[in-house]
Amino acid sequence: MRHQLVHDLTTIAIVGLNTQGLALAVALGAKRLVIGYDEDAKLVEALQAGEDPRGEISRRELGRASRLRVCRDAADLAQAEVFIITVPPCHTRTREADLMPLMQASRRVGRVLKPGDLVIYECTAYPGAVEELCLSWLAQVSGLRPDEDFAIAFSPSAPVVGSPLRQMARHRKVVSARGATPSHSVELLYRQIFPSGTILAPSIRVAEALQVMDSSQRLLAQALMNELSQIYPALGINLQQVLALSHAQSSLASSPDLWQPCLSSANPLCHSVASLLVDRALEVGYQPQVLPASCRVNDRMGEDIALETLKRLQRQGQAVAGARILVLGITTKPNCADLDGSQAIELVHTLQQHGAQVDIYDPHVRSMSTSHLQGIHCLASSPLPGIYSAVILAVPHMRLRALGRQGLRAFGVCGAVIHDPHRVIPRLDDDLFPPAPLADHSLL
């Protein structure tokens, strides 16, 4: 085994500057030489100018990473001795898991892999995928022998809630590797940026299983909350009051972000990992029931919210066809510019399919950023007041929540439907509408 311990002069390459990848690159780039690689030209250009277009890393934080160099030329990766691949499996338009991005990233690293190098994966597909798939992709392209010529490791990335850099400061990092020396190297590396320390897993497969379990738990929790957000209002129960009571008795306080209805499909990575776990279970002869049901619940949230809004219009005697509707927020989650996996897009498409004229405003999304999405065109400036039959607070960005009840109502005509599916504006819906019957998808 020719791998040597990571030292201060070792160059690290981060392959994939998504939320997790950029946070790692910035944290490590403040301490050591780091190459941040991504094939997205616009993202690389913005980062080179000192700006995160997703708005998750500040200019000041980027400025502190004085030893980080961002590029999109894969040849630059050859300068590194340690590669951290943060490219996750994604999903297609039909919500099927797609391993192509993970394979392409592995092959790209394989082309520049040298004897003694270390490859760390931050994302997996299912328990065993790193050693069964990723290892073979690296070996096939590089011509090197696993364990003898190069080392492999895995460290599960946690779903990001809030500031990714602050989250790193609070959490212990789980790591795993094949062999004692690579394990020690990975621990030394991550301890530099995770002040709470690291936890060494017994094996890569066990660490992968942890990530899949965490993703599945988030998927299940999100599905539960999405379903309760439909049921409780129909029973005349305020969901936020239930959640506040639950937090008061501390049963949900450890992960409050899980226990909110959400349009993000619980996180695109969670969805992809759960889908791959279902596929793997089918291969070994087990027919999962809970995970596919959770995916279906989360995937239909955009449609459910759109249909509920249209029903409210109908109950007020307003025509659905031609109605002007304002959708506030289109991103995957609040306070970022990421669009991948957002069910708010499905919400817009459902409204359009029923003949509504939909305007979209998101303070975190530039109008050109949605040009590749069919039927999705964001307003370049704040919406005009007093012209909409319905207003939907689809993604509760802080800047949108700050509008408050009166600010949201100001966008609508007199008697407009104001729909807050996340229930983040106190009593916004409660004092305008009586409890509605459960969604009937055949109504429209």
C-alpha positions as CSV (number, residue, x, y, z in Angstrom):
1,M,0.0,0.0,0.0
2,R,1.7,3.2,-1.2
3,H,-0.7,5.7,0.4
4,Q,1.0,8.1,2.8
5,L,-0.5,10.2,5.6
6,V,-2.1,13.5,4.6
7,H,0.3,16.3,5.5
8,D,0.2,20.1,5.4
9,L,1.5,20.3,1.8
10,T,-1.0,17.7,0.4
11,T,-3.2,19.3,-2.2
12,I,-7.0,18.5,-1.9
13,A,-9.4,18.4,-4.8
14,I,-13.1,18.8,-4.2
15,V,-15.0,17.4,-7.2
16,G,-18.5,18.9,-7.3
17,L,-19.2,22.3,-5.8
18,N,-22.7,21.7,-4.7
19,T,-23.7,22.9,-1.2
20,Q,-21.7,20.3,0.6
21,G,-18.8,20.4,-1.8
22,L,-18.4,24.2,-1.7
23,A,-18.6,24.2,2.1
24,L,-15.8,21.7,2.3
25,A,-13.7,23.6,-0.2
26,V,-14.1,26.9,1.6
27,A,-13.4,25.4,5.1
28,L,-10.3,23.5,3.8
29,G,-9.2,26.4,1.6
30,A,-8.7,28.6,4.6
31,K,-6.1,26.1,5.9
32,R,-4.5,24.3,2.9
33,L,-4.2,24.1,-0.9
34,V,-7.5,23.2,-2.4
35,I,-8.7,22.8,-5.9
36,G,-12.5,23.2,-6.3
37,Y,-13.7,21.7,-9.5
38,D,-17.1,21.9,-11.1
39,E,-18.2,21.6,-14.8
40,D,-20.8,24.4,-14.4
41,A,-19.2,27.4,-16.1
42,K,-21.6,29.9,-14.6
43,L,-21.1,28.6,-11.1
44,V,-17.3,28.6,-11.5
45,E,-17.3,32.1,-12.9
46,A,-19.4,33.4,-10.0
47,L,-17.2,31.7,-7.4
48,Q,-14.0,33.1,-9.0
49,A,-15.6,36.6,-8.7
50,G,-16.2,35.9,-5.0
51,E,-19.9,35.2,-5.0
52,D,-21.9,32.1,-4.3
53,P,-24.9,32.3,-6.7
54,R,-26.9,30.0,-4.3
55,G,-26.4,32.6,-1.5
56,E,-25.4,29.9,1.0
57,I,-21.7,31.0,1.5
58,S,-21.1,34.7,2.1
59,R,-18.5,36.8,0.3
60,R,-16.6,37.1,3.6
61,E,-16.5,33.4,4.0
62,L,-15.3,32.9,0.4
63,G,-12.7,35.5,1.0
64,R,-11.2,33.6,4.0
65,A,-10.6,30.6,1.7
66,S,-7.4,32.2,0.5
67,R,-5.8,28.9,-0.6
68,L,-8.8,27.7,-2.6
69,R,-8.7,27.8,-6.4
70,V,-11.9,27.2,-8.3
71,C,-11.7,25.7,-11.9
72,R,-13.6,23.8,-14.5
73,D,-10.6,22.3,-16.3
74,A,-10.4,18.7,-15.3
75,A,-6.7,18.6,-16.1
76,D,-6.1,20.8,-13.0
77,L,-7.2,17.8,-10.8
78,A,-3.9,16.1,-11.6
79,Q,-2.2,18.4,-9.1
80,A,-4.0,16.8,-6.2
81,E,-3.2,13.8,-4.0
82,V,-6.5,13.6,-2.2
83,F,-9.8,13.8,-4.0
84,I,-13.2,14.3,-2.3
85,I,-16.1,13.5,-4.6
86,T,-19.3,15.2,-3.5
87,V,-21.3,14.6,-6.6
88,P,-24.5,12.7,-5.5
89,P,-26.7,10.4,-7.5
90,C,-29.5,12.5,-8.9
91,H,-33.0,11.8,-10.2
92,T,-34.6,12.1,-13.6
93,R,-37.7,14.0,-14.5
94,T,-39.7,10.8,-13.8
95,R,-38.1,10.7,-10.3
96,E,-36.0,7.7,-11.1
97,A,-32.5,7.5,-9.5
98,D,-29.6,8.3,-11.9
99,L,-26.1,7.2,-11.1
100,M,-24.6,8.8,-14.2
101,P,-23.2,11.9,-12.4
102,L,-21.5,9.8,-9.8
103,M,-20.0,7.6,-12.5
104,Q,-18.8,10.5,-14.5
105,A,-17.1,12.1,-11.5
106,S,-15.4,8.8,-10.6
107,R,-14.1,8.4,-14.1
108,R,-12.9,12.0,-14.2
109,V,-10.8,11.4,-11.1
110,G,-9.7,8.0,-12.4
111,R,-8.1,9.7,-15.4
112,V,-5.7,11.7,-13.2
113,L,-5.3,9.1,-10.3
114,K,-1.7,8.4,-9.3
115,P,-0.1,5.7,-7.1
116,G,-0.4,6.8,-3.5
117,D,-3.5,9.0,-4.0
118,L,-6.6,8.8,-1.7
119,V,-10.2,9.1,-3.0
120,I,-13.0,10.1,-0.5
121,Y,-16.7,9.8,-1.4
122,E,-19.2,12.0,0.4
123,C,-22.3,10.5,-1.3
124,T,-23.4,7.0,-2.0
125,A,-26.2,5.2,-3.8
126,Y,-26.8,2.2,-1.4
127,P,-24.8,0.3,1.2
128,G,-22.0,-1.3,-0.8
129,A,-22.0,1.1,-3.8
130,V,-18.7,2.7,-3.1
131,E,-16.8,-0.6,-3.1
132,E,-19.0,-2.3,-5.7
133,L,-19.3,0.5,-8.2
134,C,-17.1,3.5,-7.5
135,L,-14.0,1.4,-6.8
136,S,-14.4,-0.4,-10.1
137,W,-14.9,2.8,-12.0
138,L,-11.7,4.3,-10.6
139,A,-9.7,1.1,-11.2
140,Q,-10.9,0.6,-14.7
141,V,-10.1,4.1,-15.9
142,S,-6.8,4.6,-14.0
143,G,-5.4,1.1,-14.5
144,L,-4.3,1.1,-10.8
145,R,-4.9,-1.5,-8.2
146,P,-7.3,-0.7,-5.3
147,D,-5.7,-0.8,-1.9
148,E,-2.3,-1.4,-3.4
149,D,-1.9,1.6,-5.6
150,F,-4.6,3.9,-4.3
151,A,-6.9,4.1,-1.2
152,I,-10.6,4.7,-1.0
153,A,-12.7,6.2,1.8
154,F,-16.2,7.3,2.5
155,S,-17.7,10.0,4.8
156,P,-21.4,10.5,4.7
157,S,-22.5,14.1,4.2
158,A,-25.4,15.3,6.3
159,P,-28.4,17.2,4.8
160,V,-27.6,20.9,5.1
161,V,-30.0,23.0,7.3
162,G,-29.2,26.7,7.4
163,S,-25.5,27.8,7.0
164,P,-23.4,24.8,5.8
165,L,-20.3,26.2,7.5
166,R,-22.0,26.7,10.8
167,Q,-23.4,23.2,10.6
168,M,-19.9,21.8,10.1
169,A,-18.9,23.5,13.3
170,R,-21.6,21.8,15.3
171,H,-21.5,18.2,14.0
172,R,-19.1,15.3,14.5
173,K,-18.0,13.8,11.1
174,V,-18.4,10.1,10.5
175,V,-15.5,8.7,8.4
176,S,-14.5,5.3,7.1
177,A,-11.8,3.8,4.9
178,R,-10.2,0.5,3.8
179,G,-7.1,0.1,5.8
180,A,-5.6,1.7,8.9
181,T,-3.4,4.3,7.2
182,P,-6.2,5.7,5.0
183,S,-8.5,5.8,8.0
184,H,-6.0,7.8,9.9
185,S,-5.5,10.2,7.0
186,V,-9.2,10.8,6.6
187,E,-9.6,11.5,10.3
188,L,-6.7,13.9,10.3
189,L,-8.1,15.7,7.3
190,Y,-11.7,16.2,8.6
191,R,-10.6,17.1,12.1
192,Q,-9.1,20.3,10.7
193,I,-12.6,21.6,9.8
194,F,-14.9,19.7,12.2
195,P,-14.0,21.0,15.6
196,S,-16.3,18.6,17.3
197,G,-14.2,15.7,16.0
198,T,-14.7,12.6,13.9
199,I,-16.2,9.1,14.5
200,L,-14.5,6.2,12.7
201,A,-17.0,3.7,11.3
202,P,-16.2,0.0,11.3
203,S,-16.4,-0.2,7.5
204,I,-17.3,1.8,4.5
205,R,-20.5,-0.2,4.1
206,V,-21.6,0.6,7.6
207,A,-21.0,4.3,7.0
208,E,-23.0,4.1,3.8
209,A,-25.8,2.4,5.6
210,L,-25.9,5.3,8.1
211,Q,-26.3,7.8,5.3
212,V,-29.0,5.8,3.6
213,M,-30.8,5.5,7.0
214,D,-30.5,9.2,7.7
215,S,-31.9,10.1,4.2
216,S,-34.7,7.6,4.6
217,Q,-35.6,9.0,8.1
218,R,-35.8,12.5,6.6
219,L,-38.0,11.2,3.7
220,L,-40.3,9.5,6.1
221,A,-40.5,12.5,8.5
222,Q,-41.2,14.8,5.6
223,A,-43.9,12.5,4.2
224,L,-45.6,12.4,7.6
225,M,-45.6,16.2,7.9
226,N,-46.8,16.7,4.4
227,E,-49.6,14.3,5.0
228,L,-50.5,15.9,8.3
229,S,-50.4,19.4,6.7
230,Q,-53.3,18.1,4.5
231,I,-55.3,16.3,7.2
232,Y,-55.0,18.6,10.3
233,P,-56.4,21.8,8.6
234,A,-59.3,19.7,7.2
235,L,-60.1,18.8,10.9
236,G,-59.8,22.4,12.0
237,I,-56.5,21.8,13.8
238,N,-53.6,24.3,13.5
239,L,-50.5,22.2,12.7
240,Q,-48.1,24.9,13.9
241,Q,-49.8,24.8,17.3
242,V,-49.3,21.0,17.4
243,L,-45.6,21.4,16.5
244,A,-45.1,24.1,19.1
245,L,-46.6,21.9,21.7
246,S,-44.4,19.0,20.6
247,H,-41.3,21.1,20.7
248,A,-42.2,22.2,24.2
249,Q,-42.1,18.6,25.4
250,S,-38.9,18.1,23.5
251,S,-39.9,15.1,21.4
252,L,-39.1,16.8,18.1
253,A,-36.6,19.5,19.3
254,S,-33.5,17.6,18.2
255,S,-34.2,18.0,14.5
256,P,-36.9,20.7,14.1
257,D,-36.2,21.1,10.4
258,L,-37.5,17.6,9.8
259,W,-40.9,18.3,11.2
260,Q,-42.3,20.8,8.8
261,P,-44.4,20.4,5.7
262,C,-42.2,21.0,2.7
263,L,-42.2,21.3,-1.1
264,S,-38.6,20.1,-1.5
265,S,-39.4,16.3,-1.7
266,A,-37.6,16.1,1.6
267,N,-34.3,16.7,-0.2
268,P,-33.4,15.5,-3.7
269,L,-30.5,13.4,-2.3
270,C,-32.8,11.7,0.2
271,H,-35.3,10.9,-2.6
272,S,-32.5,9.5,-4.8
273,V,-30.9,7.4,-2.1
274,A,-34.3,6.1,-1.0
275,S,-35.2,5.2,-4.6
276,L,-31.9,3.3,-5.0
277,L,-32.4,1.5,-1.7
278,V,-35.8,0.4,-3.0
279,D,-34.3,-0.9,-6.2
280,R,-31.6,-2.7,-4.2
281,A,-34.2,-4.3,-2.0
282,L,-36.1,-5.5,-5.0
283,E,-33.0,-7.1,-6.3
284,V,-32.6,-9.2,-3.2
285,G,-36.2,-10.2,-3.1
286,Y,-37.9,-7.8,-0.7
287,Q,-40.8,-5.6,-1.7
288,P,-40.5,-2.3,0.3
289,Q,-43.8,-0.5,1.2
290,V,-43.0,2.5,3.4
291,L,-40.3,4.2,1.4
292,P,-42.2,4.2,-2.0
293,A,-45.3,5.5,-0.2
294,S,-43.2,8.3,1.4
295,C,-41.8,9.3,-2.0
296,R,-45.4,9.4,-3.5
297,V,-46.6,11.6,-0.7
298,N,-43.7,14.1,-1.0
299,D,-43.8,14.1,-4.8
300,R,-47.5,15.1,-4.9
301,M,-47.2,18.1,-2.5
302,G,-46.8,20.6,-5.3
303,E,-49.9,19.3,-7.1
304,D,-51.9,19.1,-3.8
305,I,-51.2,22.8,-2.9
306,A,-52.0,23.9,-6.4
307,L,-55.4,22.1,-6.4
308,E,-56.2,23.4,-2.9
309,T,-55.6,26.9,-4.1
310,L,-57.8,26.4,-7.2
311,K,-60.6,25.0,-5.1
312,R,-60.5,28.0,-2.8
313,L,-60.9,30.2,-5.9
314,Q,-63.9,28.1,-7.0
315,R,-65.5,28.3,-3.6
316,Q,-65.3,32.1,-3.9
317,G,-67.1,31.9,-7.3
318,Q,-64.0,32.9,-9.3
319,A,-63.1,31.3,-12.6
320,V,-59.9,29.2,-12.6
321,A,-59.1,29.6,-16.2
322,G,-57.4,32.9,-16.7
323,A,-57.0,33.6,-13.0
324,R,-53.8,35.6,-12.2
325,I,-51.9,33.7,-9.5
326,L,-48.6,34.8,-7.8
327,V,-46.3,32.1,-6.6
328,L,-43.8,33.4,-4.1
329,G,-40.6,31.2,-4.0
330,I,-39.6,28.5,-6.4
331,T,-36.4,27.0,-4.9
332,T,-35.7,23.7,-3.3
333,K,-35.6,25.1,0.2
334,P,-35.8,28.5,1.9
335,N,-33.0,31.1,1.7
336,C,-31.1,29.5,-1.2
337,A,-31.1,29.6,-5.0
338,D,-31.0,25.9,-5.7
339,L,-33.8,24.7,-7.9
340,D,-33.0,20.9,-8.0
341,G,-35.9,18.8,-6.8
342,S,-38.3,21.7,-5.9
343,Q,-41.9,20.7,-5.9
344,A,-42.8,24.4,-6.3
345,I,-42.1,23.8,-10.0
346,E,-44.7,21.1,-10.1
347,L,-47.1,23.5,-8.3
348,V,-46.6,26.1,-11.1
349,H,-47.1,23.5,-13.8
350,T,-50.3,22.2,-12.2
351,L,-51.7,25.8,-12.0
352,Q,-50.8,26.4,-15.6
353,Q,-52.4,23.1,-16.8
354,H,-55.7,24.3,-15.3
355,G,-55.5,27.6,-17.3
356,A,-54.2,30.0,-14.6
357,Q,-51.8,32.8,-15.5
358,V,-48.9,32.3,-13.1
359,D,-46.3,34.9,-12.1
360,I,-43.3,33.7,-10.1
361,Y,-41.2,35.8,-7.8
362,D,-38.2,34.6,-5.9
363,P,-35.8,37.0,-4.4
364,H,-33.0,34.4,-4.5
365,V,-33.5,33.4,-8.2
366,R,-32.5,35.6,-11.1
367,S,-34.9,35.6,-14.0
368,M,-32.4,33.9,-16.4
369,S,-31.7,31.1,-13.9
370,T,-35.0,29.4,-14.8
371,S,-34.7,29.6,-18.6
372,H,-34.0,25.9,-18.9
373,L,-37.3,25.0,-17.1
374,Q,-40.3,24.8,-19.3
375,G,-43.0,27.3,-18.3
376,I,-41.0,28.7,-15.4
377,H,-40.2,32.4,-15.8
378,C,-39.4,34.4,-12.7
379,L,-40.2,38.1,-12.4
380,A,-37.2,40.3,-12.6
381,S,-38.5,42.7,-10.0
382,S,-41.0,42.7,-7.1
383,P,-44.6,41.9,-8.2
384,L,-47.1,44.7,-8.7
385,P,-49.7,45.1,-5.9
386,G,-53.4,44.5,-6.1
387,I,-53.6,42.4,-9.3
388,Y,-53.7,38.7,-8.3
389,S,-56.7,36.5,-7.6
390,A,-54.5,34.2,-5.5
391,V,-51.1,34.4,-3.8
392,I,-49.2,31.3,-2.7
393,L,-46.2,31.5,-0.3
394,A,-44.6,28.4,-1.8
395,V,-41.1,28.7,-0.3
396,P,-40.9,30.7,2.9
397,H,-37.7,32.7,2.4
398,M,-36.9,35.0,5.2
399,R,-37.4,38.0,2.9
400,L,-40.8,36.8,1.9
401,R,-41.9,35.9,5.5
402,A,-40.9,39.4,6.5
403,L,-43.7,40.7,4.3
404,G,-46.2,39.5,6.9
405,R,-49.9,39.2,6.5
406,Q,-50.5,42.6,5.2
407,G,-47.6,42.5,2.8
408,L,-48.8,39.2,1.2
409,R,-52.4,40.5,1.0
410,A,-51.3,43.6,-0.7
411,F,-50.4,41.6,-3.9
412,G,-54.0,40.4,-4.2
413,V,-57.2,42.0,-5.3
414,C,-60.0,42.5,-2.8
415,G,-60.9,39.0,-1.4
416,A,-58.0,37.3,-3.0
417,V,-57.0,33.8,-1.9
418,I,-53.8,34.0,0.2
419,H,-52.4,30.5,0.7
420,D,-49.6,29.8,3.2
421,P,-49.2,25.9,3.0
422,H,-46.2,26.0,5.4
423,R,-48.3,27.9,8.0
424,V,-45.4,30.3,8.7
425,I,-47.5,33.5,8.8
426,P,-49.6,33.2,12.0
427,R,-53.3,32.9,11.2
428,L,-52.9,34.0,7.6
429,D,-55.2,31.2,6.3
430,D,-57.2,30.6,9.5
431,D,-59.1,33.9,9.5
432,L,-59.9,33.8,5.8
433,F,-61.1,30.3,5.2
434,P,-63.0,27.6,7.1
435,P,-61.4,24.1,7.3
436,A,-61.5,22.6,3.8
437,P,-62.4,19.0,2.9
438,L,-59.6,16.7,2.1
439,A,-58.1,17.1,-1.4
440,D,-60.2,15.5,-4.2
441,H,-58.0,15.2,-7.2
442,S,-61.0,14.6,-9.5
443,L,-62.7,17.9,-8.6
444,L,-60.8,20.0,-11.2
